[in-house]
C-alpha cells in the first residue's frame, strides 16, 4: 500500500511539473529579474534561502560571515573536516560561523592574519566577494600592470579599485566573473556592499568555474564519485562535470505495462534506472534506482496481414534518489522481439512490456552532471 501511495505521489508531482510553467521562487521576484536564474539555482542546491515571509530581498546587503557560509556551501565543503585553527581576534569558537570561517581559511578563500579582525557583521563588499570567488580557483598569474590594463578598458572607476584587489579584479574580468547590475554598467564599485542578488550571481559564476579549475585544496577535496554499472560511451568530462551527449543510449526498467493493443497516445508510464549509469572511467553519472516518467507518443496496432505492433515512448522526467527532479527527454521504440518467419510473412506481432522489462532509451539532448555529488544541471 505504501509503495502504491508513493508511486501515486511521484506521478502526481511529475504531472504537475510537466504541465505547469516555472514558478517564481520568491514573492518579491520573478523571472524577469536579472539575477533570477542564479538565485533559483542556488536555492535549489541549498546555498541561499529566503525569508519566512516568502521573500528573497535581493537588494539588501550580506554580512561577511554569511558570505563565507554561502561560499563554502556553494563549493560543497560544508561537511569537510578541518582541524586547522584560525586566529581572528573577534571570532571565538562559540560563534555560529566559526567552523565555516575555519573552512574558508583552510581552502584559501580568506587569508588568516593573526590578531586581525574578521569583522563578521560588516557587509561584504563587492571586492571582497569577487576576491573570495577568484581565490577558489586555479588561475593564470598576472601582474598588477596587466590587471590595470585589463580593468581600465571596462571600468570608469578603475582608479578607485583598492591595491589589494587589483590582481583579483583583473583575473575576475578575464574569467567573466565581475557581476555588474543593470544600470551600473562601466562601474566596478569595489567598495560598495554587495547585495543578495549580486552575491548569488557571483557565487553561481564561482561554482561553474570551480567545477573546471578549483584551487589545489579544493581539487583534493572535490573527488568524483565512482561506481560499477552500465557504461555510456562518448561522455565528455570537464573537471568535475560530466556531459552525456544527445543520442546516448542507456537502459531503463519499465514499471508500467504498455502494449500495442492496450495503450493510447499520452498514456503515462513510470520506470527506474536498473543499474548505475557510468563513464568509461567509472565516474557515476545517474544512480541506480532513479525514477523516470514519460508518455506514450506513438501506437501502431498489430493487425494480421497488415502490420506488426510498435510503440514509441518519450521520457520526460527523472527524479534522483536525492529527490532532485529534472526534465530528461529521451525516446525508445518498442517493437516485437525476434519476429519469426511466419510473423514476417503474415504480420500481426503484438508488443507488450511487463514490469521489470528493460527498454533502451536514447537521449534527445545532452545531460550535464556534477560528478562530485550527482547534481544534474537543467
N, C-alpha and C positions, 0 to 999 in steps of 0.2 A: 504493500500500500504506500509506504514512504517513497519507494523508488518511483512509483507511478505519479505521486504528487510532485516530486522533484522534476520529473520529466515534463509534467504539465506546466510547471513554473518556467522551465527552460524554454519551452515552445512559446509560452505567452510573452516572456521577456524578449525572445528573439523576434517575434512578430511585431512587438512594439518598436523595437529598434529599427526594423526594416521598413515600417510603414510611417514613422514619424520623422520629420526633419530634425536636424540637430537643434537642441535647445540651449539657450544661454545657461552657463553655469551659475551666474550671479545676477541678482535682480538689478544691480546698477551698471550692468554691462550688456552689450550684445555683440553679434559677430562683426559689426562694423568698427568696433574699437580696434585701434592699430595694434594692440598687444594681445588681442583676444586669443589667437591660436597658441601663443606661448603660455598664457595663463591657463587655458584649457588643458594643454598637455601637462603642465606642471601640477595642476590639480589632480589629473588622472593618476599620476605616479606618486602623489602624496608629498610633493616638495612644498607646495603652498596650500594654504587653506583660507577659507573665507571667514566671515564673522557670523556670530549666532543669528543675526537678523537676515542672513542670506545675501549680504553684500560682500564685495571684494575690496572696495575703497581703493581704486587704482592710483589715486593721486596723493595718498598720504605717505610720509617717509617710512623707512625701515631702519631699525637700530642696527648697530654693528654686531651685536650678539645674535640678533635674529638673522642677519645676512649670513653669518658664519654657519648657523644651523641649517639654513636653506642650501648653502653651497655644499656642505657635507652630505646632505640628503640627496642633492642633485647628482653627486658623484657616486652615490650608492655606498658610502662609507660610514653610515651611522652605527653599524654594528662592528666596525673594526676595533680590534683590541690594541690599545696604545698605553704603554706604561710610562713613557717619557713625560716628565712633568713640565709645567710652564711657570714662568716667573713674573707675570704681570703683578704689579703692586695692588691693583684694585680688583683682582679676581681671586676669590677664595674657593676652596674645594666644595663648599655648600652652595655655590652659585648655580642656578639652574642650567646654565650653558657651559659650565666648567669643562666637562668631558668633551663636549662638541668643540670648544676652542682648543683643547689639547689636540684633537684630531686635525683641526685646521692648521695648527702649527706643525704637527708631525708630517703632514702631507705637503708642507712647504707652501701653503696658501697664504699664510700670515707669518711674518718674521717675529721671533720671540726675543725681545730685548729686555734683559734683566733689570728689574726695578722700574721699568717704564709702565705707563698706564695703558690698558686696553681700551678704556672708555666704552664699556658695553652698551650704555644707554644713549650714547651720541648717535645721531643719524649717520648712516653710512653714506659717504659721498659717492658721486659717480666715479671719481678717480679711484677710490678705494675698492668699489665693487668691480670695476673693469680690471684693476690690478690683480685682484684675487682670482678672477676668471682666467687671466693670462697665466698666472702662476700655476694653475692646474695643468698646464700644457708643456710639452717639449716644443720649443720654438727656435727659429733661426736667430742667432745673435746679431744684433745691430748696434751701431754706435749712437751716441747722443746726437751727433751731427746728422746722421742718416735719419734718425727719428724725427728731428726737427724739419728736415727736408720733406719728409712724408706728410707731416701734420700741417705745415704751412700752406700746402696746396688745397686743403679741405676745410680748415677751421680759421675763421677770422679772429678768434680769441686765442690762437696758439701761443702767443707770448705770455698768456696768463696760466699756462699749464705748469704745475709745480715741477721743479727739477727732479724730484724723486720719482715722479710719474712719467717722465718724458719717454723713456725707453719702452715701458709697458704700453703707453698710449700708441707709440709707433708700431709696436707688434700687433696691438689690437686692431689698428687701422689696416695693416696688411692682411689680417685674418678676417676682416669684415665683422669685427666684434664690437665696434663702437655703436652703441644704440643712440639714435637722435630722435627725439619725439617730433611728430608733425608740428610745424610752426617754429621749430628751433633749428632748422637746417643751417649748417655752416658754423655751429657753435659746439664746442666740446663741453663747456660748463663743468670743468673738472671738480670744482669745489662745491657745487650745488648738491644738496642731499638728493639721493636717488629715490624716486617714488616706487610704489609697489608694482606698477606696470613696467617701469624701466628695469627693475630688479628681475622680474620674471623673464623679460626679453634677454637680458644679459646672461642669466643662468641657462636659458634654453640654448643660446649660442655656445656657452661653455660646455654643456653636456654633449652637443654634437661634435665639437672639436676634440673633447677628451676621449670620445669613443675611438678616435683615429690616432691621436697623438697625445696621450696622457704623459704627465711628468714621470720621472723614474719611479718614485714611491707609489704613485697611483697605478702605474703599469704593473708593478709587482702584486698589488692588491686586487686589481681588476682581472681576475683569471676567468677564462672562458669555461663554461660548463661542458663536460664531455659525457658521452653515453654510447652504448651499443644500440643499433637499430637499423632502420631502412635508410640506405644511403641515396641521397639525391645528388646527381652529378651537376657540374657547372655552377655550383653555388659560389658566389663571389664574396670573399671575406676581406673586409677593410677594417683593420684594427679589431675592435670587439663587435663589429656589426657584420652580420651575415645576410646576404641578399639572395633569396631563391628566385630565379628568373621566371618570367612568364613562359609557359609551355612545359615547365617541370611537372613530372608525374609522380604521385605517391598514393599509397593505398588508404582507403577508408573502410571501416567496418559498419555495414548497414545495421540499423536497429528497427527500421520500419519496413514492412512488406510493401513492395511496389511491383506492379506487373503490367504487361501489355494489355491484358484483358480486364484489369480491375482498377487501374489508375487513370486519373484525368489530369490534364494540364492544370497547374497551380496547386496540386496536392502537395502537402508538406511531408518531408521525410527528416529523420534525425539519424545521426551516425556518430561514430567515435574514431579517433586515431588509434589503430590497433597496436602500433609499436612506435617507439621514438623515431622521429624523422631527423636524420643527422647528415653532416657533411662527410666527404671522403676522409677528412681528418678526425672524424667522430665528434665534432662540435655539435652540441644539442641545439636543434632548431625548433621543433614542435614536440611537445611532450606527449607521451602515450597517455591515453585517457581523455585528451581534449575533446570537447563536444563540437559537433558540426550540425548545421541545419541548412536546408535548402528546399527547392521546389522542383516538381516535375515540369519540364519545359516542353517536352515533345513526346507524344504517344503514337506509336504505329501499331494498330491492332493486327494480330496474326489472323490471316484469312487463308483457308485452304485453296490451293491452286493459284493464289494471287500474291501473297507476301508473308514473310516471317515477321514476328513481333520485334519491336525495338522501343527503347526508352532513352530519352536524354534528360539527365538531371543536372540542375545547376546549384552548386553550393553557394551560400550567401553569408554565412556567419560561422565564426569559430569562437568558442569560449574555452580558455585555458584552465588548467587546474588551479591557477591563482585568481580565477574569476575575472580575467580580462576578456572583454567581449569585443571583437573586431570584425569588420567586414572581410571575408575571404571568398573571392569569386573563383570558381572552378567548374568545369563540366566533365561529365562522364557519359559515354554512350554505352548502354547495356543491351547487348544482343544475345541471342541464344548461343549456348556453349555447344561446341562440337556437333555442328549440323551434319547429319549423315546423308548418304546418297539419296534416300527417298524424300527427306525433307528438302533437300536442294531441288529435287525434281518436282515435288508436289506442293512445296511451301507449307505455311501454316504453323511453323515452330513458334511456341509461346515463350515469353520472358517472365520470370518470376524470381525476385530476390527475397531471400529469407533472412531473418535476424542472424547476425554474425557472418553473413556472406561478405567477402571482400570485393570491392569495386575500385578501380584505378581512376583517380581524378586528375585532370590537367588544369593547372593554374592559368587563369586568364590575364593575370597581371602579376608583377613582381611582389614579393613579400620581404619586408625589411625587419630583421630581428636582432635584438640586443643579445649577444651570445653570453653575456655575464649573468643575466637574470631572466631571460626568456621574454622580455617585453617586446611586443610586436607594434611597430610603428604604422600608423594609417596614413 
